[in-house]
Amino acid sequence: MIVRVALPAHLRTIARVSGEVELEVAGGCTIAGVLDALEARFPALRGTIRDHGTRERRPFIRFFVCAEDWSHHAPDSELPEPVRAGREPFLVIGAIAGG
């Protein structure tokens, strides 16, 4: 299954890509599956989205799916059909903090 992934500018620079990337995701189409496929294709991204040791989402990184924040969903959460079908992208967003 092919999933579209949109990365923030700083991660596109690290991965040396422009625009969205398309990834083949084997097995179940989950958050972890998409991130595994992303890190396998772009090894420079390892540790930028998830911690090396815990594999938990890094602070200031958010995931959006079908206009909803999925940042706190379990990594094994199955992604909705529009993402699995390639109609909607899996968005990785660099959050901004401040006051």
C-alpha atoms as an extended CHARMM CRD file, in Angstrom:
* protein
*
        99  EXT
         1         1  MET       CA              0.0000000000        0.0000000000        0.0000000000  PROA      1               0.0000000000
         2         2  ILE       CA              1.3010000000        3.4500000000       -0.9340000000  PROA      2               0.0000000000
         3         3  VAL       CA              0.9610000000        6.2260000000        1.6580000000  PROA      3               0.0000000000
         4         4  ARG       CA              1.6410000000        9.9020000000        1.0320000000  PROA      4               0.0000000000
         5         5  VAL       CA              3.6620000000       11.6470000000        3.7360000000  PROA      5               0.0000000000
         6         6  ALA       CA              4.1080000000       15.4100000000        4.0770000000  PROA      6               0.0000000000
         7         7  LEU       CA              7.1320000000       16.5260000000        6.0860000000  PROA      7               0.0000000000
         8         8  PRO       CA              7.9850000000       19.9400000000        7.5280000000  PROA      8               0.0000000000
         9         9  ALA       CA             10.6750000000       21.9540000000        5.7340000000  PROA      9               0.0000000000
        10        10  HSD       CA             13.5090000000       21.0850000000        8.1320000000  PROA      10              0.0000000000
        11        11  LEU       CA             12.8840000000       17.3320000000        7.7520000000  PROA      11              0.0000000000
        12        12  ARG       CA             12.5700000000       17.6320000000        3.9560000000  PROA      12              0.0000000000
        13        13  THR       CA             15.9960000000       19.2760000000        3.9990000000  PROA      13              0.0000000000
        14        14  ILE       CA             17.4810000000       16.4420000000        6.0610000000  PROA      14              0.0000000000
        15        15  ALA       CA             15.8770000000       13.8200000000        3.7990000000  PROA      15              0.0000000000
        16        16  ARG       CA             16.8360000000       15.7970000000        0.6780000000  PROA      16              0.0000000000
        17        17  VAL       CA             13.3490000000       15.7320000000       -0.7910000000  PROA      17              0.0000000000
        18        18  SER       CA             10.9040000000       18.3580000000       -1.9460000000  PROA      18              0.0000000000
        19        19  GLY       CA              7.1770000000       18.0720000000       -1.4990000000  PROA      19              0.0000000000
        20        20  GLU       CA              5.3810000000       14.9510000000       -0.3450000000  PROA      20              0.0000000000
        21        21  VAL       CA              6.9850000000       11.5210000000       -0.3740000000  PROA      21              0.0000000000
        22        22  GLU       CA              5.2160000000        8.3100000000       -1.2720000000  PROA      22              0.0000000000
        23        23  LEU       CA              6.0610000000        5.2450000000        0.7920000000  PROA      23              0.0000000000
        24        24  GLU       CA              5.2160000000        1.6070000000        0.4120000000  PROA      24              0.0000000000
        25        25  VAL       CA              3.9950000000        0.4250000000        3.8060000000  PROA      25              0.0000000000
        26        26  ALA       CA              4.1110000000       -3.3200000000        4.3870000000  PROA      26              0.0000000000
        27        27  GLY       CA              1.6530000000       -5.0520000000        6.6960000000  PROA      27              0.0000000000
        28        28  GLY       CA             -0.8570000000       -2.9610000000        8.6060000000  PROA      28              0.0000000000
        29        29  CYS       CA             -0.9890000000        0.7100000000        7.7910000000  PROA      29              0.0000000000
        30        30  THR       CA             -0.3000000000        2.1510000000       11.2450000000  PROA      30              0.0000000000
        31        31  ILE       CA              1.4920000000        5.2170000000       12.5440000000  PROA      31              0.0000000000
        32        32  ALA       CA              4.4960000000        3.0540000000       13.4540000000  PROA      32              0.0000000000
        33        33  GLY       CA              4.3800000000        1.3180000000       10.0590000000  PROA      33              0.0000000000
        34        34  VAL       CA              4.5050000000        4.6430000000        8.2150000000  PROA      34              0.0000000000
        35        35  LEU       CA              7.3550000000        5.9140000000       10.4020000000  PROA      35              0.0000000000
        36        36  ASP       CA              9.2680000000        2.6410000000        9.9930000000  PROA      36              0.0000000000
        37        37  ALA       CA              8.9410000000        2.9030000000        6.1980000000  PROA      37              0.0000000000
        38        38  LEU       CA              9.9630000000        6.5790000000        6.2860000000  PROA      38              0.0000000000
        39        39  GLU       CA             13.0880000000        5.8790000000        8.3570000000  PROA      39              0.0000000000
        40        40  ALA       CA             13.9860000000        2.8620000000        6.1930000000  PROA      40              0.0000000000
        41        41  ARG       CA             13.8380000000        4.9280000000        3.0030000000  PROA      41              0.0000000000
        42        42  PHE       CA             15.4490000000        8.0220000000        4.5340000000  PROA      42              0.0000000000
        43        43  PRO       CA             17.9110000000        6.8250000000        7.2260000000  PROA      43              0.0000000000
        44        44  ALA       CA             18.9560000000       10.4230000000        7.9400000000  PROA      44              0.0000000000
        45        45  LEU       CA             15.5200000000       10.9130000000        9.5470000000  PROA      45              0.0000000000
        46        46  ARG       CA             16.1460000000        8.2660000000       12.2270000000  PROA      46              0.0000000000
        47        47  GLY       CA             15.9460000000        9.9670000000       15.5980000000  PROA      47              0.0000000000
        48        48  THR       CA             14.4050000000       13.1600000000       14.2260000000  PROA      48              0.0000000000
        49        49  ILE       CA             10.7430000000       12.1570000000       14.5420000000  PROA      49              0.0000000000
        50        50  ARG       CA             11.0180000000        9.4170000000       17.1890000000  PROA      50              0.0000000000
        51        51  ASP       CA             13.5430000000        8.9400000000       19.9690000000  PROA      51              0.0000000000
        52        52  HSD       CA             16.1970000000        6.3320000000       19.0800000000  PROA      52              0.0000000000
        53        53  GLY       CA             15.7760000000        4.3460000000       22.3010000000  PROA      53              0.0000000000
        54        54  THR       CA             12.1100000000        4.6290000000       23.2130000000  PROA      54              0.0000000000
        55        55  ARG       CA             10.7580000000        5.1490000000       19.6700000000  PROA      55              0.0000000000
        56        56  GLU       CA              8.3170000000        7.6760000000       21.1510000000  PROA      56              0.0000000000
        57        57  ARG       CA              7.3420000000       10.7960000000       19.2390000000  PROA      57              0.0000000000
        58        58  ARG       CA              9.7530000000       13.6510000000       19.8900000000  PROA      58              0.0000000000
        59        59  PRO       CA              8.4980000000       16.8390000000       21.5430000000  PROA      59              0.0000000000
        60        60  PHE       CA              7.3930000000       19.4940000000       19.0470000000  PROA      60              0.0000000000
        61        61  ILE       CA              6.5460000000       16.8890000000       16.4050000000  PROA      61              0.0000000000
        62        62  ARG       CA              2.8610000000       16.3300000000       15.6980000000  PROA      62              0.0000000000
        63        63  PHE       CA              0.9740000000       13.9190000000       13.4200000000  PROA      63              0.0000000000
        64        64  PHE       CA             -2.1780000000       14.9560000000       11.5830000000  PROA      64              0.0000000000
        65        65  VAL       CA             -4.4640000000       12.5740000000        9.7310000000  PROA      65              0.0000000000
        66        66  CYS       CA             -7.6110000000       13.6730000000        7.8840000000  PROA      66              0.0000000000
        67        67  ALA       CA             -7.4870000000       17.1080000000        9.5810000000  PROA      67              0.0000000000
        68        68  GLU       CA             -7.2800000000       15.5610000000       13.0770000000  PROA      68              0.0000000000
        69        69  ASP       CA             -4.3810000000       15.5640000000       15.5360000000  PROA      69              0.0000000000
        70        70  TRP       CA             -3.1820000000       11.9540000000       15.8970000000  PROA      70              0.0000000000
        71        71  SER       CA             -0.1020000000       12.8150000000       17.9400000000  PROA      71              0.0000000000
        72        72  HSD       CA             -1.3460000000       10.9940000000       21.0320000000  PROA      72              0.0000000000
        73        73  HSD       CA             -2.7640000000        7.9220000000       19.2790000000  PROA      73              0.0000000000
        74        74  ALA       CA             -1.0010000000        4.6420000000       19.9630000000  PROA      74              0.0000000000
        75        75  PRO       CA              1.7450000000        3.8180000000       17.4140000000  PROA      75              0.0000000000
        76        76  ASP       CA             -0.1530000000        0.6940000000       16.3720000000  PROA      76              0.0000000000
        77        77  SER       CA             -3.3060000000        2.6900000000       15.5270000000  PROA      77              0.0000000000
        78        78  GLU       CA             -4.5960000000        1.7580000000       12.0790000000  PROA      78              0.0000000000
        79        79  LEU       CA             -4.7570000000        4.7980000000        9.8040000000  PROA      79              0.0000000000
        80        80  PRO       CA             -8.1050000000        5.7430000000        8.2170000000  PROA      80              0.0000000000
        81        81  GLU       CA             -9.0700000000        4.5260000000        4.7630000000  PROA      81              0.0000000000
        82        82  PRO       CA             -8.4270000000        7.8600000000        2.9670000000  PROA      82              0.0000000000
        83        83  VAL       CA             -4.7620000000        7.6910000000        4.0700000000  PROA      83              0.0000000000
        84        84  ARG       CA             -4.4590000000        3.9940000000        3.2170000000  PROA      84              0.0000000000
        85        85  ALA       CA             -5.9340000000        4.7120000000       -0.2330000000  PROA      85              0.0000000000
        86        86  GLY       CA             -3.5380000000        7.6200000000       -0.8490000000  PROA      86              0.0000000000
        87        87  ARG       CA             -6.2820000000       10.2400000000       -1.0390000000  PROA      87              0.0000000000
        88        88  GLU       CA             -5.1350000000       12.0110000000        2.1440000000  PROA      88              0.0000000000
        89        89  PRO       CA             -1.5390000000       12.4670000000        3.3360000000  PROA      89              0.0000000000
        90        90  PHE       CA             -0.0670000000       11.5460000000        6.7060000000  PROA      90              0.0000000000
        91        91  LEU       CA              1.2040000000       14.9090000000        7.9540000000  PROA      91              0.0000000000
        92        92  VAL       CA              4.2800000000       15.2810000000       10.1420000000  PROA      92              0.0000000000
        93        93  ILE       CA              4.2330000000       18.8030000000       11.5610000000  PROA      93              0.0000000000
        94        94  GLY       CA              6.9110000000       20.7080000000       13.4360000000  PROA      94              0.0000000000
        95        95  ALA       CA              5.0210000000       22.3290000000       16.3270000000  PROA      95              0.0000000000
        96        96  ILE       CA              5.8480000000       25.8400000000       17.5040000000  PROA      96              0.0000000000
        97        97  ALA       CA              5.9730000000       26.8310000000       21.1640000000  PROA      97              0.0000000000
        98        98  GLY       CA              5.9890000000       30.2410000000       22.6940000000  PROA      98              0.0000000000
        99        99  GLY       CA              3.9310000000       32.7520000000       24.4880000000  PROA      99              0.0000000000
